[in-house]
């Protein structure tokens, strides 16, 4: 498995390559008024600013696959959740990064659990 430091280097390299800004800062979430549970194992993207905000992860592979998912949201703004997970993984693979089976299973679970804002599902 990749080390935490190595993940940050990959994210910085990919952010530079694709012209996005990455924020990895717990204080960002707190200052935005979010509850700590809202940013554990979650990341966000701001398409207009081409910014990815990385949440707090105990698993470095989950952190990295989430980064690529958010990158896909920025690169493919019209894609839905399932498509951005798939494209994020493809971007990682094109950059010689392969995720383990547990991480891919977790990504599928994230995708399947997604509910659009204002959804009653």
C-alpha distances in whole Angstrom, upper triangle without the diagonal:
4,7,9,12,10,10,14,14,13,16,18,19,19,21,23,23,24,27,25,25,22,23,20,23,24,27,27,27,29,32,32,33,30,29,26,25,26,23,20,17,20,20,23,25,29,30,33,31,28,26,23,22,19,19,18,14,13,9,8,7,11,12,11,13,16,16,17,19,21,21,23,25,27,27,28,30,32,29,29,26,25,26,23,20,21,22,19,17,19,19,15,16,19,16,14,11,11,9,9,12,12,11,14,16,16,17,19,20,21,23,25,26,27,30,32,34,37,36,38,36
4,7,8,6,7,10,11,10,12,15,15,16,18,20,20,22,24,22,22,19,20,17,20,21,25,25,25,28,30,30,31,29,28,25,25,25,21,19,17,19,19,22,23,26,28,31,29,25,23,20,20,17,18,16,13,12,10,7,7,11,11,9,12,14,14,15,18,19,19,21,24,24,25,27,29,31,29,28,25,25,25,23,20,21,21,18,16,18,17,14,15,17,15,13,10,11,10,11,14,14,12,15,18,17,17,21,22,21,23,26,26,27,30,32,33,37,36,38,36
4,5,5,6,9,10,11,13,14,15,17,18,20,21,22,24,22,21,18,19,16,18,19,23,23,24,26,28,29,30,28,27,24,24,24,21,18,17,19,19,22,23,26,28,31,28,26,23,20,19,16,17,15,12,11,10,7,9,12,11,11,14,16,15,17,19,20,20,23,25,25,26,28,30,33,30,30,27,27,28,25,22,24,24,20,19,21,20,16,18,20,17,16,14,14,13,14,18,17,15,18,20,19,19,23,23,23,25,28,28,28,31,33,34,37,37,39,37
4,5,5,7,9,10,11,13,14,16,17,19,20,21,22,20,19,15,15,12,14,16,19,20,20,22,24,25,26,24,24,20,21,21,17,16,14,16,16,19,21,24,25,28,26,23,20,17,16,13,13,12,10,9,9,6,9,11,9,9,13,14,13,16,18,18,19,21,23,23,25,27,28,31,29,29,26,26,27,24,21,23,23,19,19,22,20,17,19,21,18,18,15,16,15,16,19,17,15,18,20,18,19,22,23,21,24,27,26,26,29,30,31,35,35,37,35
4,5,5,6,9,10,11,13,14,15,17,19,20,21,19,18,15,15,12,15,17,19,20,21,23,25,26,28,26,26,23,23,23,20,18,17,19,18,20,21,24,26,28,25,23,20,18,17,14,15,14,13,13,12,9,12,14,12,11,15,16,14,17,20,19,19,22,24,24,25,28,29,32,30,30,28,28,28,25,23,25,24,21,20,23,20,17,20,21,18,18,16,17,17,18,22,21,18,21,24,22,22,25,26,24,26,29,29,29,32,33,33,37,37,40,38
4,5,5,6,9,10,11,12,14,15,16,18,20,18,18,15,16,14,17,19,22,22,23,26,27,28,30,28,28,25,25,25,21,20,18,19,18,21,21,24,25,28,25,22,20,18,18,15,17,16,14,14,13,9,11,13,12,10,13,15,13,15,18,18,18,21,23,23,23,26,28,30,29,29,26,27,26,23,22,23,22,18,18,20,18,14,17,18,14,14,12,14,14,16,20,19,17,19,22,21,20,24,25,24,25,29,29,28,32,32,33,37,37,40,38
4,5,5,6,9,10,10,12,14,15,16,18,16,15,12,13,12,15,17,20,20,20,23,25,25,27,25,25,22,22,22,18,17,15,16,14,17,18,21,22,25,22,19,17,14,14,11,13,13,11,12,11,7,8,10,8,6,10,11,10,11,14,15,14,17,19,19,20,23,24,27,25,25,23,23,23,20,18,20,19,15,15,17,15,12,15,16,13,14,11,13,12,15,18,17,14,17,19,18,17,21,22,20,22,25,25,25,28,29,30,33,33,36,34
4,5,5,6,9,10,10,12,14,15,16,14,13,10,11,9,12,15,18,17,19,21,22,23,25,23,24,21,22,21,17,17,16,16,14,16,17,19,21,23,20,18,15,13,13,10,13,13,12,14,13,10,11,13,10,9,12,13,10,12,15,15,14,18,19,19,20,23,24,27,26,26,24,25,24,21,20,22,20,17,17,19,17,14,17,18,15,16,14,16,16,18,21,21,17,20,22,20,19,23,24,22,23,27,27,26,29,29,30,33,34,36,35
4,5,5,6,9,10,11,12,14,15,14,13,11,13,12,15,18,21,20,22,25,25,26,28,27,28,25,26,25,21,21,19,19,17,19,19,21,22,24,21,18,17,15,15,14,16,16,16,17,16,12,13,15,13,11,14,15,12,14,17,17,15,18,21,20,20,23,25,28,27,28,26,26,25,22,21,22,21,17,18,19,16,14,17,17,13,14,13,16,16,19,23,22,19,21,24,23,21,25,26,24,26,29,29,28,31,31,32,36,36,39,38
4,5,5,6,8,10,10,12,14,13,13,11,14,13,17,19,22,21,22,25,26,26,29,27,28,25,26,24,21,20,18,18,16,18,17,20,20,23,20,17,16,14,15,13,16,17,16,17,15,11,12,14,11,8,11,13,10,10,14,14,13,15,18,17,17,20,22,25,24,25,23,23,22,19,18,19,17,14,14,15,12,10,13,13,10,11,10,13,14,17,20,20,17,18,22,20,19,22,24,22,23,26,27,26,29,29,30,34,34,37,36
4,5,5,6,8,10,10,11,10,10,8,10,10,14,17,19,18,19,22,23,23,25,24,25,23,23,22,18,18,16,15,13,14,14,16,17,19,17,14,12,10,11,10,13,14,14,16,15,12,12,13,10,7,10,11,7,9,12,11,10,13,15,14,15,18,19,23,21,22,20,21,20,17,16,18,16,13,14,15,12,11,14,14,12,14,12,15,15,18,21,21,17,18,21,20,18,21,23,20,21,25,25,24,26,26,27,31,31,34,33
4,6,5,6,9,10,10,9,8,7,10,11,14,17,19,18,20,23,23,23,26,25,27,24,25,24,20,21,19,18,15,16,15,17,18,19,16,14,12,11,12,12,15,17,17,19,18,15,15,16,13,11,14,14,11,12,15,14,12,15,17,16,16,20,21,24,24,25,23,25,23,20,20,21,19,16,17,18,15,13,17,16,13,16,15,18,18,21,24,24,21,22,25,23,21,25,26,24,25,28,28,27,29,29,30,33,34,37,36
4,6,5,6,9,10,10,11,11,14,14,18,21,23,22,24,27,27,27,30,28,30,28,28,27,23,24,22,21,18,18,17,19,19,21,18,15,14,13,16,15,18,20,20,22,20,16,16,18,15,12,15,15,12,12,16,15,12,15,18,16,16,19,21,24,24,25,24,25,23,20,20,20,18,15,16,16,13,12,15,14,11,13,13,16,18,21,24,25,21,22,25,24,22,25,27,25,25,29,30,28,31,30,31,35,36,39,38
4,5,5,6,8,8,10,10,13,14,18,21,23,21,23,26,26,26,29,27,29,27,27,25,22,22,20,19,16,16,15,16,16,18,16,13,12,11,14,14,17,19,19,21,19,16,15,16,14,11,12,13,10,9,12,12,9,12,14,13,12,16,18,21,20,22,20,21,19,16,16,17,14,12,13,13,10,9,12,11,9,12,11,15,16,20,22,23,19,20,23,22,19,22,25,22,22,26,27,25,28,27,28,32,32,36,34
4,5,5,6,5,6,7,11,12,16,19,21,19,20,24,24,23,26,25,27,25,26,24,20,21,20,18,15,14,12,14,13,15,13,9,9,9,12,12,16,18,19,22,20,17,17,17,14,12,14,13,10,10,13,11,8,12,13,11,11,15,16,20,19,21,20,22,20,16,17,18,16,13,15,16,12,12,16,15,13,16,15,18,19,22,25,25,21,22,25,23,21,24,25,23,23,26,27,25,27,26,27,31,31,35,34
4,6,5,6,8,9,13,15,18,22,23,21,23,26,26,25,29,28,30,29,29,27,24,25,23,22,18,18,16,16,16,17,14,11,12,12,15,16,19,22,22,25,23,20,20,21,18,15,17,17,13,13,16,15,12,15,16,14,13,17,19,22,22,24,24,25,23,20,20,21,18,16,18,18,14,14,17,16,13,17,17,20,21,25,28,28,24,25,28,27,24,27,29,26,26,30,30,28,31,29,30,34,35,38,37
4,6,8,11,12,16,18,21,24,26,24,26,29,29,28,31,30,32,31,31,29,26,27,24,23,20,19,17,18,16,18,16,13,13,14,17,18,21,23,23,26,24,21,20,21,19,16,17,17,14,13,16,15,11,13,16,13,12,16,18,21,21,23,23,24,21,18,19,19,16,14,16,15,12,12,15,13,11,14,15,18,20,24,27,27,24,24,27,26,23,26,28,26,26,29,30,28,31,29,31,34,35,38,37
4,6,9,11,15,17,21,24,25,23,24,28,27,26,29,28,30,29,29,27,24,25,23,21,18,16,14,14,13,14,13,9,11,12,15,16,20,23,23,26,24,21,20,20,18,15,16,16,12,11,13,12,8,10,12,10,8,12,14,17,17,20,20,21,18,15,17,17,14,12,15,14,11,12,15,13,12,16,16,19,20,24,26,27,23,23,26,25,22,24,27,24,23,27,28,25,27,26,27,31,31,35,34
4,7,10,14,16,19,23,24,21,23,26,25,24,28,27,29,29,29,26,24,25,24,21,18,16,13,13,12,12,10,8,9,11,14,16,20,23,24,27,25,23,22,22,19,17,18,17,14,13,15,13,10,12,13,10,10,14,15,18,19,21,21,23,21,17,19,20,17,15,18,18,14,16,19,17,16,19,19,22,23,27,29,29,26,26,29,27,24,27,29,26,25,29,29,27,28,27,27,31,32,35,35
4,7,10,13,16,19,20,17,19,22,22,21,24,23,26,25,26,23,20,22,21,18,14,13,10,10,9,11,8,5,6,7,11,13,16,19,21,24,23,20,20,20,17,15,16,15,11,12,13,10,8,11,11,8,9,13,14,17,18,20,19,21,19,16,18,19,16,14,17,18,14,15,19,18,16,20,19,22,22,25,28,27,24,24,27,25,22,25,26,23,23,26,26,24,26,24,24,28,29,33,32
4,7,10,13,16,17,14,16,19,19,18,21,21,23,22,24,21,18,20,19,17,13,12,10,10,11,11,8,6,5,6,9,11,14,17,19,22,22,19,20,19,16,15,17,15,11,13,14,11,10,13,13,11,13,16,16,20,20,22,21,23,22,18,19,21,19,16,19,20,17,17,21,20,18,21,20,23,23,26,28,28,24,25,27,25,22,25,27,23,24,27,27,24,26,24,24,28,29,33,33
4,6,9,13,14,12,14,17,17,16,19,18,21,19,20,18,15,17,16,14,10,10,9,10,12,14,11,9,6,5,6,7,11,13,15,18,18,16,17,16,12,12,14,12,9,11,13,10,10,14,14,12,14,17,17,21,21,21,20,22,21,18,18,21,19,15,18,20,17,16,20,20,18,21,19,21,21,24,26,25,21,22,25,22,20,23,24,21,22,25,25,23,24,24,24,27,28,32,31
4,6,9,10,8,10,13,13,13,16,15,18,16,18,16,13,15,15,13,10,10,10,11,14,15,12,11,7,6,5,6,9,11,14,17,18,16,17,16,13,13,16,13,11,14,15,12,13,16,16,14,17,20,19,23,23,23,21,24,23,20,20,23,21,18,20,23,20,19,23,23,21,23,21,23,22,25,27,26,22,24,26,23,21,24,24,21,22,26,25,23,24,23,23,26,28,31,31
4,7,9,8,10,12,13,14,16,15,16,14,16,15,11,12,13,12,10,11,12,14,17,18,15,14,11,9,6,5,7,8,11,14,15,13,15,14,11,12,15,13,11,14,16,13,14,18,18,17,20,22,22,25,24,24,22,24,24,21,20,23,22,19,20,23,21,19,23,24,21,23,21,22,21,23,25,24,20,22,24,21,20,24,23,20,22,25,24,23,25,24,24,27,29,31,31
4,5,6,8,9,10,12,14,13,14,12,15,14,11,12,14,13,11,12,14,15,18,20,17,17,13,11,8,7,8,9,12,15,17,16,18,17,13,15,18,15,14,18,18,16,17,21,20,20,23,25,24,27,27,26,24,27,27,23,23,26,25,22,24,26,24,23,27,28,25,27,24,26,24,26,28,26,23,25,26,23,22,26,25,22,24,27,25,24,25,25,24,28,29,32,31
4,5,6,7,9,10,11,10,11,9,12,11,8,10,12,12,11,13,15,17,20,21,19,19,15,13,10,9,7,7,11,14,16,16,19,17,14,17,19,16,16,19,20,17,19,22,21,21,25,26,25,28,28,27,24,27,28,24,24,27,27,23,25,28,26,25,28,30,28,29,26,27,25,26,28,26,23,25,26,22,22,25,24,21,24,26,24,23,24,24,23,26,28,30,30
4,5,5,6,8,10,10,11,10,13,13,11,13,16,15,14,15,16,17,21,21,19,20,16,15,11,11,10,11,15,17,20,20,22,20,17,20,22,19,18,22,22,20,22,25,23,23,26,28,27,30,29,29,26,29,30,27,26,30,29,26,28,31,29,28,31,33,30,32,29,30,29,30,32,29,26,29,30,26,25,29,27,24,26,29,26,25,26,26,24,27,29,31,31
4,6,5,6,9,9,11,11,14,12,10,13,15,13,12,12,13,13,17,18,15,16,13,12,9,10,10,11,15,18,20,20,22,20,17,19,21,18,17,20,20,17,19,22,20,20,23,25,23,26,26,26,24,27,27,24,24,28,27,24,26,29,27,26,30,31,29,31,28,29,28,30,31,29,26,28,29,25,24,27,26,23,25,27,25,23,24,23,22,24,26,29,29
4,5,5,7,6,8,8,10,8,7,10,13,11,10,11,13,14,17,18,17,17,14,13,9,10,8,10,14,17,19,19,21,19,16,19,20,17,16,20,19,16,19,22,20,20,23,25,23,26,25,24,22,25,26,23,23,27,26,23,26,28,27,26,30,31,29,31,28,29,27,29,30,27,24,26,27,23,22,25,24,20,22,25,22,20,21,21,19,21,23,26,26
4,5,5,5,7,7,11,10,9,12,15,14,14,14,17,17,21,22,20,21,17,16,13,13,11,12,16,18,21,22,24,21,19,22,23,20,20,23,23,20,23,25,23,23,27,28,26,29,29,28,25,28,30,27,26,30,30,27,29,32,30,30,33,35,33,34,31,32,30,31,32,30,27,29,29,26,25,28,26,23,25,27,24,23,23,23,21,23,25,27,28
4,5,7,10,11,14,13,12,16,18,17,16,15,17,16,20,20,18,20,17,16,13,15,14,15,19,22,24,24,26,24,21,24,25,22,21,25,24,21,23,26,24,23,27,28,26,29,29,28,27,30,31,28,28,32,31,28,31,33,31,31,35,36,34,36,33,34,32,34,35,33,30,31,32,28,28,30,29,25,27,29,27,25,25,24,22,24,26,29,30
4,6,9,11,13,11,11,15,17,15,14,13,14,14,17,18,16,18,15,15,12,14,13,15,19,22,24,24,26,23,21,23,24,20,20,23,22,19,21,24,21,21,25,26,23,26,26,25,24,27,28,25,25,29,29,26,29,31,30,29,33,34,33,35,32,33,31,33,34,31,28,30,30,27,26,28,27,23,25,27,24,22,22,21,18,20,23,25,26
4,7,9,12,10,11,14,17,15,15,15,17,17,20,21,20,21,19,18,15,16,14,16,19,22,25,25,27,24,22,25,25,22,22,25,24,21,24,26,23,24,27,28,26,28,28,27,25,28,30,27,27,31,31,28,31,34,32,32,35,37,35,37,34,35,33,34,35,32,29,31,31,27,26,29,27,23,25,27,24,22,21,21,18,20,22,24,26
4,6,8,6,8,11,14,12,13,13,15,16,20,21,20,21,18,16,13,14,11,13,16,19,21,22,24,21,19,22,22,19,20,23,21,19,22,24,21,22,26,26,24,26,26,24,22,25,27,24,24,28,28,26,28,31,30,29,33,34,33,35,31,32,29,31,31,28,26,27,27,23,23,25,23,20,22,23,20,19,19,18,16,18,20,22,23
4,5,5,8,10,13,12,14,15,18,19,23,24,23,24,21,19,15,15,12,12,15,18,20,22,23,20,19,22,23,20,21,24,22,21,24,26,24,25,28,29,27,29,28,26,23,26,28,26,25,29,29,27,29,32,31,30,33,35,34,35,32,32,29,30,30,27,25,27,26,22,23,25,22,19,22,23,20,19,19,20,18,19,21,22,23
4,5,6,7,11,11,13,14,18,19,23,25,24,24,20,18,14,13,10,9,12,14,17,19,21,18,16,20,21,18,19,22,21,20,23,25,23,25,28,29,27,29,28,26,23,26,28,25,24,28,28,25,27,30,29,28,31,33,32,33,30,30,27,27,28,25,23,25,24,21,21,23,21,18,21,23,20,19,20,21,20,22,23,24,24
4,6,5,9,9,12,14,18,20,23,25,25,24,21,18,15,14,10,10,11,13,16,18,19,16,15,19,19,16,18,21,20,19,22,24,22,24,27,28,26,28,27,24,21,23,26,23,22,26,27,24,25,29,28,27,30,32,31,32,29,28,25,25,25,22,20,22,21,18,18,20,18,15,18,19,16,16,17,19,18,20,20,21,21
4,6,8,7,9,11,14,16,20,22,21,21,18,16,12,12,9,10,12,15,17,18,19,16,15,18,18,15,16,19,17,16,20,21,19,21,24,24,23,25,23,21,18,21,23,21,20,23,24,22,23,27,26,25,29,31,30,31,27,27,24,25,25,22,20,22,21,17,17,19,17,14,17,18,15,14,15,16,15,17,18,19,19
4,6,5,7,9,13,15,18,21,20,19,16,13,10,8,5,6,9,12,14,15,16,13,11,15,15,12,13,17,15,14,17,19,18,19,22,23,22,24,23,21,18,20,22,19,18,22,23,20,21,25,24,23,26,28,27,28,24,25,22,23,23,21,18,20,20,16,16,19,17,14,16,18,16,15,16,17,17,19,20,22,22
4,5,8,11,15,18,21,24,22,22,18,15,12,9,6,5,6,9,11,13,14,11,10,14,14,12,14,17,16,15,18,20,19,21,24,25,24,26,24,22,19,21,23,20,18,22,23,20,21,24,24,22,25,27,26,27,23,23,20,20,21,18,16,18,18,14,14,17,15,13,16,18,15,15,17,19,19,22,22,23,22
4,7,11,14,17,20,23,22,20,18,14,12,9,6,6,5,8,9,10,11,7,7,11,11,8,11,14,13,13,16,17,17,19,22,22,22,24,22,20,16,17,20,17,15,18,19,16,17,21,20,19,22,24,23,23,20,19,16,17,17,14,12,14,14,10,11,14,12,10,13,15,13,13,16,18,18,21,21,23,22
4,7,10,14,16,19,19,17,14,11,9,7,5,7,8,11,12,12,13,9,8,11,11,7,10,12,11,10,14,15,14,16,19,19,19,21,19,17,14,16,18,15,13,17,18,15,16,20,19,18,21,23,23,24,20,20,17,19,19,17,14,15,16,12,11,14,13,9,12,14,13,12,14,15,15,19,19,21,20
4,7,10,13,16,15,14,11,7,6,5,5,8,9,13,13,13,13,10,8,10,10,6,7,10,9,7,10,12,11,13,16,17,16,18,17,16,13,16,17,13,13,16,16,13,15,18,17,17,20,22,21,22,19,20,18,20,20,19,15,16,17,14,12,15,15,11,13,16,15,13,15,15,16,19,20,22,22
4,7,10,12,12,11,8,6,5,7,8,11,13,17,17,16,16,14,12,13,12,9,9,11,9,6,10,11,9,10,14,14,13,16,15,14,12,15,16,12,13,17,16,14,16,19,17,18,21,22,22,24,21,22,20,22,23,22,18,19,20,17,15,17,17,13,14,17,16,13,15,14,14,17,18,22,21
4,6,9,9,7,6,4,6,9,11,15,16,20,20,18,18,16,14,14,14,10,9,11,9,6,8,9,7,7,11,12,10,14,13,13,12,15,15,12,13,16,15,13,16,18,16,17,21,21,21,23,21,22,21,24,25,24,20,20,22,19,16,19,19,16,16,19,18,15,16,15,15,18,20,23,23
4,6,6,6,5,6,8,11,14,17,19,23,23,22,22,20,17,17,17,14,13,14,13,9,10,12,9,8,11,12,10,14,14,15,15,18,17,14,16,19,17,16,19,21,19,20,23,23,23,26,24,26,25,28,29,28,24,24,25,23,20,22,23,19,19,22,21,18,18,16,15,19,20,24,24
4,5,5,7,8,11,14,17,20,22,26,25,24,23,21,19,19,18,15,14,14,13,9,9,10,7,5,8,10,7,11,12,14,14,17,16,13,16,18,16,15,19,19,17,19,22,22,22,25,24,25,25,28,29,28,25,24,26,24,21,22,23,20,19,22,22,18,19,16,16,20,21,25,25
4,6,8,11,13,17,19,23,25,29,28,27,26,25,22,22,21,19,17,17,16,13,13,14,11,8,11,12,10,13,15,17,18,21,19,17,19,22,19,18,22,23,20,22,26,25,25,28,27,29,28,32,33,32,28,28,30,28,25,26,27,24,23,26,25,22,22,19,18,21,23,27,28
4,5,9,11,15,18,21,23,27,27,25,25,23,21,20,21,18,16,17,16,13,12,14,12,9,12,14,12,16,17,19,19,22,21,18,20,22,20,19,22,23,20,22,25,24,24,27,26,28,28,31,32,32,28,28,30,28,25,27,28,24,24,27,26,23,23,21,20,23,25,29,30
4,7,10,13,16,20,22,25,25,22,22,21,18,17,18,15,13,13,13,10,9,11,9,6,9,11,11,14,15,17,17,20,18,15,17,19,17,15,19,19,16,18,21,21,20,23,22,24,24,28,29,29,25,25,27,25,22,24,26,22,22,25,25,22,23,21,21,24,25,29,29
4,7,10,13,16,18,22,22,20,20,19,16,15,16,13,11,12,13,9,9,12,10,8,11,14,13,16,17,18,17,20,19,15,17,20,17,15,18,20,17,18,21,21,20,23,21,24,23,26,28,27,23,24,26,23,21,23,24,21,21,24,23,21,22,20,20,23,25,28,28
4,6,10,13,15,18,18,16,16,15,12,12,13,10,7,10,10,6,7,10,9,8,11,14,13,17,16,17,15,18,17,14,15,17,16,13,16,18,15,16,19,20,18,21,19,21,20,23,24,23,20,20,22,20,17,20,21,17,18,21,21,18,20,19,19,23,24,27,27
4,7,10,12,16,16,15,16,14,11,12,13,10,8,12,12,9,10,13,12,12,15,17,16,19,19,19,17,19,20,16,16,19,18,15,18,20,18,18,22,22,21,23,21,22,21,23,25,23,20,21,22,19,17,20,20,17,18,21,20,18,19,19,19,22,23,26,26
4,7,9,12,13,12,13,11,7,9,11,8,7,11,11,9,11,14,14,14,17,19,18,21,20,20,17,19,20,16,15,19,18,15,17,19,18,16,20,22,20,21,18,20,18,20,22,20,17,18,20,17,15,19,19,15,17,20,19,18,20,20,20,23,24,27,26
4,6,10,11,11,13,10,8,11,12,9,10,13,13,11,14,17,16,17,20,21,20,23,22,21,18,20,21,18,17,20,20,17,18,22,20,19,22,24,23,24,20,21,19,20,22,19,16,18,19,16,15,18,17,14,17,19,18,17,19,19,19,22,23,25,25
4,7,9,10,12,10,8,11,13,11,12,15,15,14,17,19,19,20,23,24,24,27,25,24,20,22,24,20,19,22,22,19,20,23,22,20,23,26,24,24,21,21,19,20,21,18,16,18,19,15,16,19,18,15,18,21,19,18,21,22,22,25,25,27,26
4,5,7,9,7,6,9,11,10,11,14,15,15,17,19,20,21,23,24,25,27,25,23,20,21,23,20,17,20,21,18,18,22,21,18,21,24,22,22,19,18,16,16,18,15,12,15,16,13,13,17,16,14,17,19,18,18,21,23,23,26,26,28,27
4,6,9,8,8,11,13,13,14,17,18,18,20,22,23,24,26,28,28,30,28,26,23,23,25,23,20,23,24,20,20,23,23,20,22,25,23,23,19,19,16,16,17,14,12,16,16,13,15,18,17,16,19,21,20,21,24,25,26,29,29,30,29
4,6,5,6,9,10,11,13,15,16,17,19,20,22,23,25,26,27,29,26,25,21,21,23,20,18,20,21,18,17,20,20,17,19,22,20,20,16,15,12,12,13,11,9,13,13,11,12,16,15,14,18,20,19,20,23,25,27,30,29,31,28
4,5,5,6,9,10,11,13,14,15,17,19,20,21,23,24,25,28,25,24,21,21,22,20,17,19,19,16,15,18,17,14,17,19,17,17,13,13,11,11,14,12,10,13,15,13,13,17,17,16,18,21,21,21,25,26,27,31,30,32,30
4,5,5,6,8,10,11,12,14,15,17,19,20,21,22,24,26,23,22,19,19,19,17,14,16,17,13,12,15,15,12,14,17,15,14,10,10,7,8,11,9,6,9,12,10,10,14,15,14,16,19,19,20,23,25,26,30,29,31,29
4,5,5,6,9,10,10,12,14,15,17,19,20,21,22,24,21,20,16,16,18,15,12,14,16,12,12,15,15,13,15,18,17,17,13,12,9,10,11,9,6,9,10,8,8,12,12,10,13,16,16,16,20,21,23,26,25,27,25
4,6,5,6,9,10,11,12,14,16,17,19,20,21,23,21,20,17,18,18,15,13,16,16,12,13,16,15,13,16,18,16,17,13,14,11,13,15,13,10,12,14,11,11,14,15,13,15,18,17,17,20,22,23,26,26,28,26
4,5,5,7,9,10,11,13,14,16,17,18,20,22,20,20,17,17,17,14,12,14,14,10,10,13,12,9,12,14,13,13,10,11,9,12,14,13,10,11,14,12,11,15,16,14,15,19,19,19,22,23,24,28,27,30,28
4,5,5,6,9,10,11,13,15,15,16,18,20,17,16,14,13,14,11,8,10,11,7,7,11,10,8,11,13,13,13,10,10,8,10,12,11,8,8,11,10,8,11,13,11,12,15,16,16,19,20,22,26,25,27,25
4,5,5,6,8,10,11,13,14,15,16,18,16,15,12,13,13,10,8,11,12,8,9,13,12,11,14,16,15,16,13,13,11,14,15,14,10,11,13,10,8,11,12,10,11,14,14,13,17,17,19,23,22,25,23
4,5,5,6,9,10,11,12,14,15,18,16,16,14,15,15,11,10,13,12,8,10,13,11,10,13,15,13,15,12,14,13,16,17,17,13,13,16,14,11,15,16,13,14,18,18,16,19,19,21,24,24,27,26
4,5,5,6,9,10,10,12,14,16,14,14,12,13,12,9,8,10,8,4,7,9,7,7,10,11,11,13,11,12,11,15,16,16,13,12,15,14,11,14,16,14,13,17,18,17,20,20,21,25,25,28,26
4,5,5,7,9,10,10,12,14,11,11,9,10,9,6,5,8,7,4,7,10,9,9,12,14,14,16,13,14,13,16,16,16,13,12,14,12,9,11,13,11,10,14,15,13,16,16,18,22,21,24,22
4,5,5,7,9,10,10,13,11,12,10,12,11,8,8,11,10,7,11,13,11,12,15,16,16,18,16,17,16,19,20,19,16,15,17,15,12,15,16,13,12,16,16,14,16,15,17,20,21,24,23
4,5,5,6,8,10,13,12,13,12,14,12,8,10,11,9,7,10,11,9,10,13,14,13,16,15,16,16,19,21,21,17,17,19,18,14,17,19,16,15,19,19,17,19,18,20,24,24,27,26
4,5,5,6,8,10,8,10,10,11,8,5,7,9,6,5,9,9,8,10,13,13,14,16,15,16,16,19,20,21,17,16,18,17,14,15,18,15,13,17,18,16,18,17,19,23,22,26,24
4,6,5,5,8,7,8,8,11,9,6,9,11,9,8,12,13,12,14,17,17,17,20,19,20,19,22,23,22,19,18,20,18,15,16,18,15,13,17,17,14,16,14,16,19,19,23,22
4,6,5,9,10,12,12,14,12,9,12,14,11,10,14,14,12,15,18,17,17,20,19,21,21,24,25,25,22,21,23,21,18,20,21,18,17,20,21,18,19,17,18,22,22,26,25
4,6,9,9,12,13,14,12,9,12,13,9,9,13,12,10,13,16,15,15,19,18,20,20,24,25,26,22,21,23,22,19,20,22,20,18,21,22,20,21,19,21,24,25,28,27
4,6,6,9,11,12,9,7,11,11,9,10,13,13,12,15,17,16,18,20,20,21,21,24,25,26,22,20,23,22,18,19,21,19,16,19,21,18,19,17,19,22,22,26,25
4,6,8,10,13,10,9,12,14,12,12,16,16,15,18,20,20,21,24,23,24,24,27,27,27,24,22,24,23,19,20,21,19,16,19,20,17,17,15,16,19,20,23,23
4,7,10,12,9,9,13,14,12,14,17,17,17,20,21,21,23,26,25,25,25,28,28,28,25,23,24,23,20,20,21,19,16,19,20,16,17,14,16,18,18,22,22
4,7,8,6,6,10,10,9,11,14,14,14,17,19,19,21,23,22,22,22,24,24,24,22,19,21,20,16,16,18,16,13,15,17,14,15,13,15,18,18,21,20
4,6,5,6,9,10,10,12,14,15,16,18,20,21,22,24,23,22,21,24,23,23,20,18,19,18,14,14,15,13,10,12,13,10,11,10,13,15,14,18,16
4,5,5,6,9,10,10,12,14,15,17,18,20,21,23,21,20,19,21,20,19,17,15,15,14,11,10,12,9,6,9,10,7,9,9,12,15,14,17,15
4,6,5,6,9,10,11,13,14,16,17,19,20,22,20,18,17,19,17,18,15,13,13,13,10,8,11,9,6,8,11,9,11,12,15,18,16,19,16
4,5,5,6,8,10,10,12,14,15,16,18,20,19,18,17,20,19,20,17,14,16,16,12,11,14,13,9,12,14,12,14,14,17,20,19,21,20
4,5,5,6,8,10,10,12,14,15,16,18,17,17,16,18,18,19,16,14,15,15,11,11,14,12,9,13,14,12,14,14,17,20,19,22,20
4,6,5,6,9,10,11,12,14,16,17,15,14,13,15,15,15,12,10,12,11,7,8,11,9,7,11,13,11,14,15,18,21,20,22,20
4,5,5,6,9,10,11,12,14,15,14,13,12,15,14,16,13,10,12,13,9,9,13,12,10,12,15,14,17,18,21,24,22,25,22
4,5,5,6,9,10,10,12,14,13,13,14,17,17,18,15,13,16,16,12,13,16,15,12,16,18,16,19,19,22,25,24,27,25
4,5,5,6,9,10,11,13,11,11,11,15,16,16,13,11,14,14,10,12,15,13,12,16,17,16,19,19,21,25,24,27,25
4,5,5,6,9,10,11,9,8,8,11,12,14,11,9,12,13,10,11,14,13,13,16,18,17,21,21,24,27,26,29,26
4,5,5,6,9,10,9,9,11,14,15,17,14,12,15,16,13,14,18,17,15,18,21,20,23,23,26,29,28,31,29
4,5,5,6,9,9,10,12,15,17,19,16,14,18,18,15,16,20,18,17,20,22,21,24,24,26,30,29,32,30
4,5,5,6,5,7,9,12,15,16,13,12,16,16,13,16,19,17,17,20,22,21,25,25,27,31,30,33,31
4,5,5,5,6,9,12,14,16,14,12,16,17,15,16,20,19,19,22,24,23,27,27,30,33,32,35,32
4,5,7,9,12,16,18,20,18,16,20,21,18,20,23,22,21,24,26,26,29,29,31,35,34,37,35
4,6,9,12,15,18,20,17,17,20,21,18,21,24,23,22,26,27,26,30,30,32,36,35,38,36
4,6,10,13,16,18,16,16,19,20,18,20,23,23,23,26,28,27,31,31,34,37,36,39,37
4,7,10,13,15,12,12,16,17,15,18,20,20,20,23,25,25,28,29,31,35,34,36,34
4,7,9,12,10,10,13,14,13,15,18,18,18,21,23,23,27,28,31,34,33,35,32
4,7,8,6,6,10,11,10,12,15,15,16,18,20,21,24,26,29,32,30,32,30
4,6,5,6,9,10,11,13,15,16,17,19,20,22,25,27,30,33,31,33,30
4,5,5,6,9,10,11,12,14,15,16,18,20,24,26,29,32,30,31,28
4,5,5,6,9,10,11,12,14,15,16,19,22,25,27,30,28,29,26
4,5,5,6,9,10,10,12,14,15,17,20,23,25,28,26,28,25
4,5,5,6,9,10,11,12,14,16,19,21,24,27,25,27,24
4,5,5,6,9,10,11,12,14,18,21,24,26,24,25,22
4,5,5,6,9,10,10,12,16,19,21,24,22,23,20
4,5,5,6,9,10,11,15,17,19,22,21,22,20
4,5,5,6,9,10,14,16,19,22,19,21,18
4,5,5,6,9,12,15,18,20,18,19,16
4,5,5,6,10,13,15,18,16,18,15
4,5,5,9,11,14,17,15,17,14
4,6,8,11,15,17,14,15,12
4,6,10,13,14,12,13,10
4,7,9,12,10,12,10
4,6,8,6,8,7
4,6,5,9,9
4,5,9,10
4,7,9
4,6
4
